[in-house]
Amino acid sequence: MAAISDLSFMYRWFKNCNLVRNLSDKYVFITGCDSGFGNLLARQLVDRGMRVLAACFTKEGAQKLQQDTSYQLQTILLDVTKTESIKAATQWASDSYQGPCSGLWALVNNAGVGLPSGPNEWLTKEDFVKVINVNLVGLIEVTLHMLPMVKKARGRVVNMSSSGGRVAVIGGGYCISKFGVEAFSDSIRRELHYFGVKVSIIEPGNFRTAILGKDGLEKHMRKLWERLPPETRESYGEEYFRIYTDNLKSTMQLADPRISEVTNSMEHAIVSRSPRIRYNPGLDAKLLYLPLAKFPTPVTDFILSRYLPRPADSV
């Protein structure tokens, strides 16, 4: 048994250390580099000597990242919900190649938003669309535009999903979009296999980033609550609102601040000759969300329903 364990360890060690050659000649395009995972990943890849094409949503984010790194990193403004912005970024990436580089080695679809989220009945169609357009539709359109360059390099596509893409733990467009990312990634992985392109999916647990915005969860939840029709508010009750909001705040406060665990997974998917199909950074991803996704549905429903407060009009 010990021998089998040792062989398994050696195999994993070899796969993790088996790196792609000539990394300094390879270009990586990353979306969502203003802060969080995208920002840290861009810095890590520059430290490795790779050429980074960093797409930011804000001018301030782009300027700060450019100032803090080197000539190996270039920035561009990108709104993944706008086709013209994506087209311009694609042309810019194509024009950025220098030296022996042939094509785009890696596309990292990292841009994402988490809000609006909450009980589904409290949300509007526009709330769902706002999140899905960034997390899923934008990801798809960026990928479709960049794919010819990635195919040319026989490179990588790395898509940011979530543990919420395996089990729906909150209402709104977030988990819906991440389930969609999983499906899109699975389908293109099979299609691109014959072109030598590898597709990896990152499914982190709860990590502390700016994905939930700057205004605070309590303010967000209060806004959703106060715009509800009186009849809907009465059916849930003020206590439901208070407990739901407190539970959500507690979950976010317990989020892991060590986001390098996620970016290390993303980096491995880019530089390893044997990238994994799925990465699950975070103890909560491995010990909670993955088991919940694999339990029989009634068992998962029972466990997750214990997290939800009881509405005033419950039967």
Helices and strands as residue ranges (DSSP letters): H 2-17, G 23-25, E 27-30, H 36-47, E 51-56, H 59-68, E 73-77, H 83-95, E 106-109, G 120-122, H 125-132, I 133-138, H 139-153, E 156-160, G 163-165, H 173-192, G 193-195, E 198-202, H 217-226, H 230-236, H 238-253, H 260-271, E 278-279, H 283-284, I 285-289, H 290-294, H 297-305
